[in-house]
Amino acid sequence: MPNPKFRWSKSRTRKARTHYKAEAPTFASCSNCGSTVLYHRVCPECGYYKGRLAIEKSAKA
């Protein structure tokens, strides 16, 4: 495995990190209940994912 021949300076390392851009997560609407959900996640409101029940949610009393 090749190793770096020379160490990067602190300023060069920090300059390389400046091109990173943080992005806000993309949201979708749940196909079952319509609430806002992160992509590829189970809906926290109803427990459905891709039209199927993934987590059994208890009824609030």
PDBQT receptor file of N, H, CA, C and O in Angstrom, charges set to zero:
ATOM      1  N   MET A   1       0.844  -1.179   0.000  1.00  0.00    +0.000 N 
ATOM      2  CA  MET A   1       0.000   0.000   0.000  1.00  0.00    +0.000 C 
ATOM      3  C   MET A   1       0.888   1.242   0.000  1.00  0.00    +0.000 C 
ATOM      4  O   MET A   1       1.735   1.369   0.884  1.00  0.00    +0.000 OA
ATOM      5  N   PRO A   2       0.735   2.144  -0.934  1.00  0.00    +0.000 N 
ATOM      6  CA  PRO A   2       1.597   3.320  -0.964  1.00  0.00    +0.000 C 
ATOM      7  C   PRO A   2       1.271   4.293   0.159  1.00  0.00    +0.000 C 
ATOM      8  O   PRO A   2       0.114   4.484   0.532  1.00  0.00    +0.000 OA
ATOM      9  N   ASN A   3       2.313   4.894   0.677  1.00  0.00    +0.000 N 
ATOM     10  H   ASN A   3       3.254   4.740   0.374  1.00  0.00    +0.000 HD
ATOM     11  CA  ASN A   3       2.180   5.893   1.738  1.00  0.00    +0.000 C 
ATOM     12  C   ASN A   3       2.596   7.253   1.195  1.00  0.00    +0.000 C 
ATOM     13  O   ASN A   3       3.392   7.331   0.260  1.00  0.00    +0.000 OA
ATOM     14  N   PRO A   4       2.061   8.327   1.778  1.00  0.00    +0.000 N 
ATOM     15  CA  PRO A   4       2.469   9.639   1.310  1.00  0.00    +0.000 C 
ATOM     16  C   PRO A   4       3.957   9.881   1.573  1.00  0.00    +0.000 C 
ATOM     17  O   PRO A   4       4.476   9.527   2.632  1.00  0.00    +0.000 OA
ATOM     18  N   LYS A   5       4.628  10.482   0.605  1.00  0.00    +0.000 N 
ATOM     19  H   LYS A   5       4.206  10.770  -0.255  1.00  0.00    +0.000 HD
ATOM     20  CA  LYS A   5       6.055  10.737   0.745  1.00  0.00    +0.000 C 
ATOM     21  C   LYS A   5       6.315  11.961   1.626  1.00  0.00    +0.000 C 
ATOM     22  O   LYS A   5       7.297  12.004   2.368  1.00  0.00    +0.000 OA
ATOM     23  N   PHE A   6       5.420  12.958   1.535  1.00  0.00    +0.000 N 
ATOM     24  H   PHE A   6       4.623  12.923   0.933  1.00  0.00    +0.000 HD
ATOM     25  CA  PHE A   6       5.574  14.171   2.321  1.00  0.00    +0.000 C 
ATOM     26  C   PHE A   6       4.286  14.465   3.072  1.00  0.00    +0.000 C 
ATOM     27  O   PHE A   6       3.193  14.153   2.599  1.00  0.00    +0.000 OA
ATOM     28  N   ARG A   7       4.424  15.063   4.239  1.00  0.00    +0.000 N 
ATOM     29  H   ARG A   7       5.312  15.315   4.623  1.00  0.00    +0.000 HD
ATOM     30  CA  ARG A   7       3.264  15.421   5.052  1.00  0.00    +0.000 C 
ATOM     31  C   ARG A   7       2.667  16.733   4.557  1.00  0.00    +0.000 C 
ATOM     32  O   ARG A   7       3.391  17.665   4.209  1.00  0.00    +0.000 OA
ATOM     33  N   TRP A   8       1.329  16.793   4.531  1.00  0.00    +0.000 N 
ATOM     34  H   TRP A   8       0.741  16.036   4.815  1.00  0.00    +0.000 HD
ATOM     35  CA  TRP A   8       0.652  18.043   4.163  1.00  0.00    +0.000 C 
ATOM     36  C   TRP A   8       0.731  19.010   5.329  1.00  0.00    +0.000 C 
ATOM     37  O   TRP A   8       0.617  18.600   6.484  1.00  0.00    +0.000 OA
ATOM     38  N   SER A   9       0.924  20.284   5.042  1.00  0.00    +0.000 N 
ATOM     39  H   SER A   9       1.017  20.617   4.104  1.00  0.00    +0.000 HD
ATOM     40  CA  SER A   9       0.940  21.305   6.087  1.00  0.00    +0.000 C 
ATOM     41  C   SER A   9      -0.484  21.545   6.587  1.00  0.00    +0.000 C 
ATOM     42  O   SER A   9      -1.454  21.137   5.948  1.00  0.00    +0.000 OA
ATOM     43  N   LYS A  10      -0.597  22.205   7.724  1.00  0.00    +0.000 N 
ATOM     44  H   LYS A  10       0.190  22.537   8.244  1.00  0.00    +0.000 HD
ATOM     45  CA  LYS A  10      -1.917  22.504   8.287  1.00  0.00    +0.000 C 
ATOM     46  C   LYS A  10      -2.723  23.400   7.362  1.00  0.00    +0.000 C 
ATOM     47  O   LYS A  10      -3.923  23.199   7.177  1.00  0.00    +0.000 OA
ATOM     48  N   SER A  11      -2.053  24.397   6.780  1.00  0.00    +0.000 N 
ATOM     49  H   SER A  11      -1.078  24.561   6.931  1.00  0.00    +0.000 HD
ATOM     50  CA  SER A  11      -2.774  25.314   5.897  1.00  0.00    +0.000 C 
ATOM     51  C   SER A  11      -3.238  24.606   4.624  1.00  0.00    +0.000 C 
ATOM     52  O   SER A  11      -4.330  24.880   4.127  1.00  0.00    +0.000 OA
ATOM     53  N   ARG A  12      -2.431  23.716   4.102  1.00  0.00    +0.000 N 
ATOM     54  H   ARG A  12      -1.543  23.493   4.506  1.00  0.00    +0.000 HD
ATOM     55  CA  ARG A  12      -2.833  22.984   2.896  1.00  0.00    +0.000 C 
ATOM     56  C   ARG A  12      -3.996  22.042   3.201  1.00  0.00    +0.000 C 
ATOM     57  O   ARG A  12      -4.907  21.893   2.386  1.00  0.00    +0.000 OA
ATOM     58  N   THR A  13      -3.965  21.413   4.363  1.00  0.00    +0.000 N 
ATOM     59  H   THR A  13      -3.225  21.534   5.025  1.00  0.00    +0.000 HD
ATOM     60  CA  THR A  13      -5.062  20.540   4.775  1.00  0.00    +0.000 C 
ATOM     61  C   THR A  13      -6.351  21.326   4.907  1.00  0.00    +0.000 C 
ATOM     62  O   THR A  13      -7.406  20.879   4.455  1.00  0.00    +0.000 OA
ATOM     63  N   ARG A  14      -6.271  22.496   5.526  1.00  0.00    +0.000 N 
ATOM     64  H   ARG A  14      -5.415  22.859   5.892  1.00  0.00    +0.000 HD
ATOM     65  CA  ARG A  14      -7.461  23.325   5.737  1.00  0.00    +0.000 C 
ATOM     66  C   ARG A  14      -7.993  23.880   4.426  1.00  0.00    +0.000 C 
ATOM     67  O   ARG A  14      -9.204  24.028   4.262  1.00  0.00    +0.000 OA
ATOM     68  N   LYS A  15      -7.106  24.186   3.494  1.00  0.00    +0.000 N 
ATOM     69  H   LYS A  15      -6.123  24.065   3.627  1.00  0.00    +0.000 HD
ATOM     70  CA  LYS A  15      -7.536  24.640   2.170  1.00  0.00    +0.000 C 
ATOM     71  C   LYS A  15      -8.283  23.539   1.430  1.00  0.00    +0.000 C 
ATOM     72  O   LYS A  15      -9.258  23.810   0.729  1.00  0.00    +0.000 OA
ATOM     73  N   ALA A  16      -7.833  22.305   1.582  1.00  0.00    +0.000 N 
ATOM     74  H   ALA A  16      -7.041  22.085   2.151  1.00  0.00    +0.000 HD
ATOM     75  CA  ALA A  16      -8.488  21.185   0.916  1.00  0.00    +0.000 C 
ATOM     76  C   ALA A  16      -9.884  20.951   1.487  1.00  0.00    +0.000 C 
ATOM     77  O   ALA A  16     -10.777  20.501   0.770  1.00  0.00    +0.000 OA
ATOM     78  N   ARG A  17     -10.077  21.249   2.759  1.00  0.00    +0.000 N 
ATOM     79  H   ARG A  17      -9.351  21.614   3.342  1.00  0.00    +0.000 HD
ATOM     80  CA  ARG A  17     -11.377  21.046   3.404  1.00  0.00    +0.000 C 
ATOM     81  C   ARG A  17     -12.390  22.131   3.077  1.00  0.00    +0.000 C 
ATOM     82  O   ARG A  17     -13.579  21.953   3.344  1.00  0.00    +0.000 OA
ATOM     83  N   THR A  18     -11.956  23.252   2.506  1.00  0.00    +0.000 N 
ATOM     84  H   THR A  18     -10.991  23.397   2.290  1.00  0.00    +0.000 HD
ATOM     85  CA  THR A  18     -12.871  24.355   2.252  1.00  0.00    +0.000 C 
ATOM     86  C   THR A  18     -13.860  24.050   1.135  1.00  0.00    +0.000 C 
ATOM     87  O   THR A  18     -14.878  24.734   1.028  1.00  0.00    +0.000 OA
ATOM     88  N   HIS A  19     -13.602  23.064   0.311  1.00  0.00    +0.000 N 
ATOM     89  H   HIS A  19     -12.775  22.508   0.398  1.00  0.00    +0.000 HD
ATOM     90  CA  HIS A  19     -14.475  22.760  -0.811  1.00  0.00    +0.000 C 
ATOM     91  C   HIS A  19     -15.653  21.888  -0.412  1.00  0.00    +0.000 C 
ATOM     92  O   HIS A  19     -16.543  21.638  -1.226  1.00  0.00    +0.000 OA
ATOM     93  N   TYR A  20     -15.670  21.420   0.831  1.00  0.00    +0.000 N 
ATOM     94  H   TYR A  20     -14.947  21.623   1.492  1.00  0.00    +0.000 HD
ATOM     95  CA  TYR A  20     -16.774  20.610   1.323  1.00  0.00    +0.000 C 
ATOM     96  C   TYR A  20     -18.000  21.491   1.529  1.00  0.00    +0.000 C 
ATOM     97  O   TYR A  20     -17.908  22.552   2.146  1.00  0.00    +0.000 OA
ATOM     98  N   LYS A  21     -19.137  21.059   1.018  1.00  0.00    +0.000 N 
ATOM     99  H   LYS A  21     -19.212  20.197   0.517  1.00  0.00    +0.000 HD
ATOM    100  CA  LYS A  21     -20.386  21.802   1.180  1.00  0.00    +0.000 C 
ATOM    101  C   LYS A  21     -21.410  20.893   1.858  1.00  0.00    +0.000 C 
ATOM    102  O   LYS A  21     -21.773  19.846   1.322  1.00  0.00    +0.000 OA
ATOM    103  N   ALA A  22     -21.865  21.297   3.027  1.00  0.00    +0.000 N 
ATOM    104  H   ALA A  22     -21.570  22.148   3.463  1.00  0.00    +0.000 HD
ATOM    105  CA  ALA A  22     -22.895  20.541   3.728  1.00  0.00    +0.000 C 
ATOM    106  C   ALA A  22     -24.235  20.789   3.041  1.00  0.00    +0.000 C 
ATOM    107  O   ALA A  22     -24.565  21.925   2.703  1.00  0.00    +0.000 OA
ATOM    108  N   GLU A  23     -24.997  19.728   2.840  1.00  0.00    +0.000 N 
ATOM    109  H   GLU A  23     -24.729  18.805   3.115  1.00  0.00    +0.000 HD
ATOM    110  CA  GLU A  23     -26.304  19.834   2.201  1.00  0.00    +0.000 C 
ATOM    111  C   GLU A  23     -27.397  19.423   3.183  1.00  0.00    +0.000 C 
ATOM    112  O   GLU A  23     -27.210  18.529   4.009  1.00  0.00    +0.000 OA
ATOM    113  N   ALA A  24     -28.506  20.076   3.079  1.00  0.00    +0.000 N 
ATOM    114  H   ALA A  24     -28.658  20.802   2.409  1.00  0.00    +0.000 HD
ATOM    115  CA  ALA A  24     -29.647  19.716   3.911  1.00  0.00    +0.000 C 
ATOM    116  C   ALA A  24     -30.225  18.386   3.416  1.00  0.00    +0.000 C 
ATOM    117  O   ALA A  24     -30.228  18.137   2.211  1.00  0.00    +0.000 OA
ATOM    118  N   PRO A  25     -30.712  17.529   4.315  1.00  0.00    +0.000 N 
ATOM    119  CA  PRO A  25     -31.275  16.252   3.879  1.00  0.00    +0.000 C 
ATOM    120  C   PRO A  25     -32.537  16.449   3.057  1.00  0.00    +0.000 C 
ATOM    121  O   PRO A  25     -33.290  17.399   3.274  1.00  0.00    +0.000 OA
ATOM    122  N   THR A  26     -32.762  15.550   2.115  1.00  0.00    +0.000 N 
ATOM    123  H   THR A  26     -32.150  14.779   1.938  1.00  0.00    +0.000 HD
ATOM    124  CA  THR A  26     -33.926  15.617   1.248  1.00  0.00    +0.000 C 
ATOM    125  C   THR A  26     -35.083  14.870   1.901  1.00  0.00    +0.000 C 
ATOM    126  O   THR A  26     -34.915  13.761   2.410  1.00  0.00    +0.000 OA
ATOM    127  N   PHE A  27     -36.245  15.487   1.880  1.00  0.00    +0.000 N 
ATOM    128  H   PHE A  27     -36.381  16.387   1.467  1.00  0.00    +0.000 HD
ATOM    129  CA  PHE A  27     -37.421  14.884   2.489  1.00  0.00    +0.000 C 
ATOM    130  C   PHE A  27     -38.391  14.397   1.421  1.00  0.00    +0.000 C 
ATOM    131  O   PHE A  27     -38.425  14.918   0.306  1.00  0.00    +0.000 OA
ATOM    132  N   ALA A  28     -39.171  13.398   1.779  1.00  0.00    +0.000 N 
ATOM    133  H   ALA A  28     -39.144  12.975   2.685  1.00  0.00    +0.000 HD
ATOM    134  CA  ALA A  28     -40.231  12.886   0.922  1.00  0.00    +0.000 C 
ATOM    135  C   ALA A  28     -41.495  12.800   1.773  1.00  0.00    +0.000 C 
ATOM    136  O   ALA A  28     -41.442  12.969   2.991  1.00  0.00    +0.000 OA
ATOM    137  N   SER A  29     -42.624  12.538   1.132  1.00  0.00    +0.000 N 
ATOM    138  H   SER A  29     -42.667  12.401   0.142  1.00  0.00    +0.000 HD
ATOM    139  CA  SER A  29     -43.862  12.362   1.891  1.00  0.00    +0.000 C 
ATOM    140  C   SER A  29     -44.172  10.879   1.976  1.00  0.00    +0.000 C 
ATOM    141  O   SER A  29     -43.959  10.134   1.020  1.00  0.00    +0.000 OA
ATOM    142  N   CYS A  30     -44.671  10.460   3.111  1.00  0.00    +0.000 N 
ATOM    143  H   CYS A  30     -44.845  11.066   3.888  1.00  0.00    +0.000 HD
ATOM    144  CA  CYS A  30     -45.015   9.057   3.346  1.00  0.00    +0.000 C 
ATOM    145  C   CYS A  30     -46.172   8.654   2.430  1.00  0.00    +0.000 C 
ATOM    146  O   CYS A  30     -47.159   9.380   2.307  1.00  0.00    +0.000 OA
ATOM    147  N   SER A  31     -46.041   7.501   1.796  1.00  0.00    +0.000 N 
ATOM    148  H   SER A  31     -45.240   6.911   1.896  1.00  0.00    +0.000 HD
ATOM    149  CA  SER A  31     -47.091   7.041   0.887  1.00  0.00    +0.000 C 
ATOM    150  C   SER A  31     -48.333   6.577   1.639  1.00  0.00    +0.000 C 
ATOM    151  O   SER A  31     -49.415   6.499   1.057  1.00  0.00    +0.000 OA
ATOM    152  N   ASN A  32     -48.189   6.266   2.933  1.00  0.00    +0.000 N 
ATOM    153  H   ASN A  32     -47.310   6.330   3.406  1.00  0.00    +0.000 HD
ATOM    154  CA  ASN A  32     -49.316   5.769   3.711  1.00  0.00    +0.000 C 
ATOM    155  C   ASN A  32     -50.071   6.904   4.414  1.00  0.00    +0.000 C 
ATOM    156  O   ASN A  32     -51.289   7.020   4.279  1.00  0.00    +0.000 OA
ATOM    157  N   CYS A  33     -49.341   7.741   5.164  1.00  0.00    +0.000 N 
ATOM    158  H   CYS A  33     -48.351   7.648   5.273  1.00  0.00    +0.000 HD
ATOM    159  CA  CYS A  33     -50.015   8.776   5.959  1.00  0.00    +0.000 C 
ATOM    160  C   CYS A  33     -49.767  10.191   5.442  1.00  0.00    +0.000 C 
ATOM    161  O   CYS A  33     -50.488  11.113   5.823  1.00  0.00    +0.000 OA
ATOM    162  N   GLY A  34     -48.762  10.386   4.582  1.00  0.00    +0.000 N 
ATOM    163  H   GLY A  34     -48.176   9.637   4.272  1.00  0.00    +0.000 HD
ATOM    164  CA  GLY A  34     -48.510  11.700   4.005  1.00  0.00    +0.000 C 
ATOM    165  C   GLY A  34     -47.613  12.608   4.819  1.00  0.00    +0.000 C 
ATOM    166  O   GLY A  34     -47.401  13.757   4.429  1.00  0.00    +0.000 OA
ATOM    167  N   SER A  35     -47.075  12.134   5.945  1.00  0.00    +0.000 N 
ATOM    168  H   SER A  35     -47.247  11.201   6.262  1.00  0.00    +0.000 HD
ATOM    169  CA  SER A  35     -46.192  12.976   6.749  1.00  0.00    +0.000 C 
ATOM    170  C   SER A  35     -44.807  13.047   6.103  1.00  0.00    +0.000 C 
ATOM    171  O   SER A  35     -44.480  12.242   5.231  1.00  0.00    +0.000 OA
ATOM    172  N   THR A  36     -44.001  14.011   6.536  1.00  0.00    +0.000 N 
ATOM    173  H   THR A  36     -44.267  14.665   7.245  1.00  0.00    +0.000 HD
ATOM    174  CA  THR A  36     -42.668  14.207   5.986  1.00  0.00    +0.000 C 
ATOM    175  C   THR A  36     -41.707  13.176   6.559  1.00  0.00    +0.000 C 
ATOM    176  O   THR A  36     -41.658  12.964   7.771  1.00  0.00    +0.000 OA
ATOM    177  N   VAL A  37     -40.929  12.526   5.663  1.00  0.00    +0.000 N 
ATOM    178  H   VAL A  37     -40.969  12.698   4.679  1.00  0.00    +0.000 HD
ATOM    179  CA  VAL A  37     -40.033  11.446   6.051  1.00  0.00    +0.000 C 
ATOM    180  C   VAL A  37     -38.709  11.617   5.309  1.00  0.00    +0.000 C 
ATOM    181  O   VAL A  37     -38.702  12.061   4.161  1.00  0.00    +0.000 OA
ATOM    182  N   LEU A  38     -37.593  11.272   5.946  1.00  0.00    +0.000 N 
ATOM    183  H   LEU A  38     -37.599  10.911   6.879  1.00  0.00    +0.000 HD
ATOM    184  CA  LEU A  38     -36.310  11.214   5.257  1.00  0.00    +0.000 C 
ATOM    185  C   LEU A  38     -36.327  10.042   4.283  1.00  0.00    +0.000 C 
ATOM    186  O   LEU A  38     -36.965   9.023   4.549  1.00  0.00    +0.000 OA
ATOM    187  N   TYR A  39     -35.630  10.177   3.154  1.00  0.00    +0.000 N 
ATOM    188  H   TYR A  39     -35.111  11.005   2.938  1.00  0.00    +0.000 HD
ATOM    189  CA  TYR A  39     -35.562   9.095   2.182  1.00  0.00    +0.000 C 
ATOM    190  C   TYR A  39     -34.941   7.843   2.802  1.00  0.00    +0.000 C 
ATOM    191  O   TYR A  39     -34.046   7.946   3.640  1.00  0.00    +0.000 OA
ATOM    192  N   HIS A  40     -35.403   6.679   2.401  1.00  0.00    +0.000 N 
ATOM    193  H   HIS A  40     -36.130   6.595   1.719  1.00  0.00    +0.000 HD
ATOM    194  CA  HIS A  40     -34.897   5.368   2.816  1.00  0.00    +0.000 C 
ATOM    195  C   HIS A  40     -34.997   5.160   4.321  1.00  0.00    +0.000 C 
ATOM    196  O   HIS A  40     -34.154   4.489   4.915  1.00  0.00    +0.000 OA
ATOM    197  N   ARG A  41     -36.025   5.734   4.937  1.00  0.00    +0.000 N 
ATOM    198  H   ARG A  41     -36.711   6.279   4.455  1.00  0.00    +0.000 HD
ATOM    199  CA  ARG A  41     -36.243   5.550   6.369  1.00  0.00    +0.000 C 
ATOM    200  C   ARG A  41     -37.695   5.148   6.604  1.00  0.00    +0.000 C 
ATOM    201  O   ARG A  41     -38.575   5.448   5.797  1.00  0.00    +0.000 OA
ATOM    202  N   VAL A  42     -37.928   4.471   7.715  1.00  0.00    +0.000 N 
ATOM    203  H   VAL A  42     -37.214   4.228   8.371  1.00  0.00    +0.000 HD
ATOM    204  CA  VAL A  42     -39.281   4.103   8.118  1.00  0.00    +0.000 C 
ATOM    205  C   VAL A  42     -39.984   5.363   8.614  1.00  0.00    +0.000 C 
ATOM    206  O   VAL A  42     -39.374   6.195   9.286  1.00  0.00    +0.000 OA
ATOM    207  N   CYS A  43     -41.253   5.502   8.287  1.00  0.00    +0.000 N 
ATOM    208  H   CYS A  43     -41.749   4.826   7.741  1.00  0.00    +0.000 HD
ATOM    209  CA  CYS A  43     -42.032   6.655   8.711  1.00  0.00    +0.000 C 
ATOM    210  C   CYS A  43     -42.183   6.627  10.234  1.00  0.00    +0.000 C 
ATOM    211  O   CYS A  43     -42.646   5.627  10.783  1.00  0.00    +0.000 OA
ATOM    212  N   PRO A  44     -41.800   7.707  10.928  1.00  0.00    +0.000 N 
ATOM    213  CA  PRO A  44     -41.927   7.708  12.383  1.00  0.00    +0.000 C 
ATOM    214  C   PRO A  44     -43.371   7.811  12.871  1.00  0.00    +0.000 C 
ATOM    215  O   PRO A  44     -43.662   7.472  14.018  1.00  0.00    +0.000 OA
ATOM    216  N   GLU A  45     -44.274   8.275  12.010  1.00  0.00    +0.000 N 
ATOM    217  H   GLU A  45     -44.038   8.550  11.078  1.00  0.00    +0.000 HD
ATOM    218  CA  GLU A  45     -45.671   8.447  12.409  1.00  0.00    +0.000 C 
ATOM    219  C   GLU A  45     -46.459   7.142  12.338  1.00  0.00    +0.000 C 
ATOM    220  O   GLU A  45     -47.157   6.785  13.286  1.00  0.00    +0.000 OA
ATOM    221  N   CYS A  46     -46.349   6.426  11.212  1.00  0.00    +0.000 N 
ATOM    222  H   CYS A  46     -45.781   6.716  10.441  1.00  0.00    +0.000 HD
ATOM    223  CA  CYS A  46     -47.179   5.233  11.026  1.00  0.00    +0.000 C 
ATOM    224  C   CYS A  46     -46.384   3.927  10.999  1.00  0.00    +0.000 C 
ATOM    225  O   CYS A  46     -46.969   2.855  11.154  1.00  0.00    +0.000 OA
ATOM    226  N   GLY A  47     -45.059   3.993  10.805  1.00  0.00    +0.000 N 
ATOM    227  H   GLY A  47     -44.584   4.864  10.678  1.00  0.00    +0.000 HD
ATOM    228  CA  GLY A  47     -44.233   2.785  10.815  1.00  0.00    +0.000 C 
ATOM    229  C   GLY A  47     -44.167   2.070   9.482  1.00  0.00    +0.000 C 
ATOM    230  O   GLY A  47     -43.737   0.917   9.432  1.00  0.00    +0.000 OA
ATOM    231  N   TYR A  48     -44.582   2.718   8.390  1.00  0.00    +0.000 N 
ATOM    232  H   TYR A  48     -44.932   3.654   8.431  1.00  0.00    +0.000 HD
ATOM    233  CA  TYR A  48     -44.564   2.080   7.079  1.00  0.00    +0.000 C 
ATOM    234  C   TYR A  48     -43.303   2.449   6.313  1.00  0.00    +0.000 C 
ATOM    235  O   TYR A  48     -42.758   3.541   6.478  1.00  0.00    +0.000 OA
ATOM    236  N   TYR A  49     -42.840   1.513   5.459  1.00  0.00    +0.000 N 
ATOM    237  H   TYR A  49     -43.282   0.626   5.325  1.00  0.00    +0.000 HD
ATOM    238  CA  TYR A  49     -41.717   1.754   4.563  1.00  0.00    +0.000 C 
ATOM    239  C   TYR A  49     -42.000   1.049   3.253  1.00  0.00    +0.000 C 
ATOM    240  O   TYR A  49     -42.232  -0.159   3.230  1.00  0.00    +0.000 OA
ATOM    241  N   LYS A  50     -41.981   1.800   2.164  1.00  0.00    +0.000 N 
ATOM    242  H   LYS A  50     -41.792   2.782   2.183  1.00  0.00    +0.000 HD
ATOM    243  CA  LYS A  50     -42.267   1.280   0.824  1.00  0.00    +0.000 C 
ATOM    244  C   LYS A  50     -43.616   0.568   0.770  1.00  0.00    +0.000 C 
ATOM    245  O   LYS A  50     -43.741  -0.483   0.142  1.00  0.00    +0.000 OA
ATOM    246  N   GLY A  51     -44.609   1.131   1.417  1.00  0.00    +0.000 N 
ATOM    247  H   GLY A  51     -44.507   1.985   1.927  1.00  0.00    +0.000 HD
ATOM    248  CA  GLY A  51     -45.959   0.589   1.362  1.00  0.00    +0.000 C 
ATOM    249  C   GLY A  51     -46.208  -0.620   2.240  1.00  0.00    +0.000 C 
ATOM    250  O   GLY A  51     -47.307  -1.175   2.224  1.00  0.00    +0.000 OA
ATOM    251  N   ARG A  52     -45.205  -1.043   3.012  1.00  0.00    +0.000 N 
ATOM    252  H   ARG A  52     -44.312  -0.592   3.025  1.00  0.00    +0.000 HD
ATOM    253  CA  ARG A  52     -45.367  -2.198   3.896  1.00  0.00    +0.000 C 
ATOM    254  C   ARG A  52     -45.133  -1.785   5.341  1.00  0.00    +0.000 C 
ATOM    255  O   ARG A  52     -44.360  -0.867   5.616  1.00  0.00    +0.000 OA
ATOM    256  N   LEU A  53     -45.803  -2.465   6.257  1.00  0.00    +0.000 N 
ATOM    257  H   LEU A  53     -46.431  -3.210   6.033  1.00  0.00    +0.000 HD
ATOM    258  CA  LEU A  53     -45.638  -2.181   7.674  1.00  0.00    +0.000 C 
ATOM    259  C   LEU A  53     -44.279  -2.712   8.131  1.00  0.00    +0.000 C 
ATOM    260  O   LEU A  53     -44.012  -3.910   8.039  1.00  0.00    +0.000 OA
ATOM    261  N   ALA A  54     -43.433  -1.826   8.617  1.00  0.00    +0.000 N 
ATOM    262  H   ALA A  54     -43.650  -0.852   8.692  1.00  0.00    +0.000 HD
ATOM    263  CA  ALA A  54     -42.094  -2.219   9.052  1.00  0.00    +0.000 C 
ATOM    264  C   ALA A  54     -41.992  -2.255  10.575  1.00  0.00    +0.000 C 
ATOM    265  O   ALA A  54     -41.325  -3.126  11.133  1.00  0.00    +0.000 OA
ATOM    266  N   ILE A  55     -42.646  -1.320  11.242  1.00  0.00    +0.000 N 
ATOM    267  H   ILE A  55     -43.188  -0.612  10.789  1.00  0.00    +0.000 HD
ATOM    268  CA  ILE A  55     -42.632  -1.233  12.698  1.00  0.00    +0.000 C 
ATOM    269  C   ILE A  55     -44.060  -1.115  13.199  1.00  0.00    +0.000 C 
ATOM    270  O   ILE A  55     -44.823  -0.275  12.722  1.00  0.00    +0.000 OA
ATOM    271  N   GLU A  56     -44.417  -1.943  14.144  1.00  0.00    +0.000 N 
ATOM    272  H   GLU A  56     -43.797  -2.625  14.531  1.00  0.00    +0.000 HD
ATOM    273  CA  GLU A  56     -45.753  -1.885  14.731  1.00  0.00    +0.000 C 
ATOM    274  C   GLU A  56     -45.810  -0.712  15.695  1.00  0.00    +0.000 C 
ATOM    275  O   GLU A  56     -45.103  -0.700  16.703  1.00  0.00    +0.000 OA
ATOM    276  N   LYS A  57     -46.650   0.277  15.392  1.00  0.00    +0.000 N 
ATOM    277  H   LYS A  57     -47.224   0.267  14.573  1.00  0.00    +0.000 HD
ATOM    278  CA  LYS A  57     -46.792   1.444  16.247  1.00  0.00    +0.000 C 
ATOM    279  C   LYS A  57     -48.011   1.245  17.160  1.00  0.00    +0.000 C 
ATOM    280  O   LYS A  57     -49.079   0.841  16.702  1.00  0.00    +0.000 OA
ATOM    281  N   SER A  58     -47.835   1.536  18.460  1.00  0.00    +0.000 N 
ATOM    282  H   SER A  58     -46.966   1.865  18.833  1.00  0.00    +0.000 HD
ATOM    283  CA  SER A  58     -48.943   1.388  19.382  1.00  0.00    +0.000 C 
ATOM    284  C   SER A  58     -49.839   2.636  19.310  1.00  0.00    +0.000 C 
ATOM    285  O   SER A  58     -49.355   3.733  19.033  1.00  0.00    +0.000 OA
ATOM    286  N   ALA A  59     -51.137   2.462  19.559  1.00  0.00    +0.000 N 
ATOM    287  H   ALA A  59     -51.530   1.571  19.784  1.00  0.00    +0.000 HD
ATOM    288  CA  ALA A  59     -52.090   3.573  19.536  1.00  0.00    +0.000 C 
ATOM    289  C   ALA A  59     -51.895   4.432  20.777  1.00  0.00    +0.000 C 
ATOM    290  O   ALA A  59     -51.757   3.912  21.884  1.00  0.00    +0.000 OA
ATOM    291  N   LYS A  60     -51.883   5.753  20.590  1.00  0.00    +0.000 N 
ATOM    292  H   LYS A  60     -51.995   6.176  19.690  1.00  0.00    +0.000 HD
ATOM    293  CA  LYS A  60     -51.728   6.675  21.707  1.00  0.00    +0.000 C 
ATOM    294  C   LYS A  60     -53.054   6.804  22.447  1.00  0.00    +0.000 C 
ATOM    295  O   LYS A  60     -54.102   6.997  21.832  1.00  0.00    +0.000 OA
ATOM    296  N   ALA A  61     -53.000   6.698  23.760  1.00  0.00    +0.000 N 
ATOM    297  H   ALA A  61     -52.148   6.542  24.260  1.00  0.00    +0.000 HD
ATOM    298  CA  ALA A  61     -54.215   6.749  24.568  1.00  0.00    +0.000 C 
ATOM    299  C   ALA A  61     -54.544   8.143  25.009  1.00  0.00    +0.000 C 
ATOM    300  O   ALA A  61     -55.542   8.353  25.699  1.00  0.00    +0.000 OA
TER     301      ALA A  61
